[in-house]
Amino acid sequence: MPSPGSNCRGKDLFVYVTMVRLCPTKLEEKRTGSVYRNRLQAGFSALSRWLQLRSTEYLEGLASNSISPLVVDQLLAEFVTESHEQGHKFWIVKHAVLSAQTRFRHYRGKIPRAWDCLSSWEATRPFRSRTPIGRDLVYFLSAVAFSWGVEVGSRANHMLPMSILLRVGYHGLLRPGEIANLRVEDVSVSLSAYRPNAVLAIRSPKTRNWNGRHQFVLIEDLSTVQWLKWLVDNVPKTTKVWTGSAATFRTSFLQLTQRAGLETLRLSPAGLRAGGATDMIRSGADVGRVRFLGRWRAEGTMIAYIQESMSAHVWNAVDPSLQSLILSTNAESDQFLKEPPLVPWPALFSRRLLSVPWKPRR
């Protein structure tokens, strides 16, 4: 049972006891990731405060299923509408409705008006897409990162791994968090002449509830495989491949796009997954295979990442002189960065190793 100082505490004893009863068990929580759980908790807290202003009996009624679904739908629709009018954050309100469905499952599928209100709200928000980063841009950023890491020693710890992980994320269709959380023990590399490849074990995958807890990614681009092997060789097993957190990965990526003169494109690490999937489709890959490699649950979900027109638009938005520089840089770096040096990483750079206590992978 949560302590009085936990997130389940209400403003008075009755509300506190009610909210304790509504807290999910530890086994239920394990079904979702920590980030998603925190968002649901933030949404539920916002919804709870709103309901308390109307009646302290609402939470008890929701839990006991003593309130008609029509009334619950009306309440949630009013909550969404008022939140929109008062300028509250969309993601908190959306997760508030999701938390209601998660905690009170007997109302799932019975609150269409609340979702209609959310859809109307979302339609008024600025459109955001995962801007796909095509191969030319990925390899250009990779070359710039490598050059920056070599020229400025203080940047080597971040930019040299970044140079390699950009290509790993692109060819492996990885999510940003999967790139940042990768550890040396998660990487298995084979450089056999028959079929060189790298297999990456994904920790706590987002789609573990339907694609399985043990998920793996296959990368067959020879140059990328060789560089990845160079990066993880002679490094302790528990060391993170990226020397920092997901937040520092995004920050370093933003700094890299600024150095490369691509800041106006507003690229993000999520574009690696979208760009890799889009380029695979453009090259004639089977849709089902792309979905399998990207570990998408449904084809409809995957289609949101396939943006051929947007990919072309991103390239067209690049200044022609910069386009020429990108193509010439890639032509030169394809030879220079084709293979890693023979000496290992620790012999060339003083890498700050980020090790963690060993834990067996689930």
Secondary structure, 3 states (H helix, E strand, C coil): CCCCCCCCCCCCHHHHHHHHHHCCCHHHHCCCCHHHHHHHHHHHHHHHHHHHCCCCHHHHHHHHCCCCHHHHHHHHHHHHHHHHHCCCCHHHHHHHHHHHHHHCHHHCCCCHHHHHHHHHHHHCCCCCCCCCCCHHHHHHHHHHHHHHHHHCHHHHHHHHHHHHHHHHHHHHCCCHHHHHCCEHHHEEEECCCCCCEEEEEECCCCCHHHHCCCEEEEECCHHHHHHHHHHHCCCCCCCECCCCCHHHHHHHHHHHHHHCCCHHHCCCCHHHHHHHHHHHHHCCCCHHHHHHHHCCCCHHHHHCCCCHHHHHHHHHCCCHHHHHHHHHHHHHHHHHCCCCCCCCHHHHCCCCCCCCCCCCCC
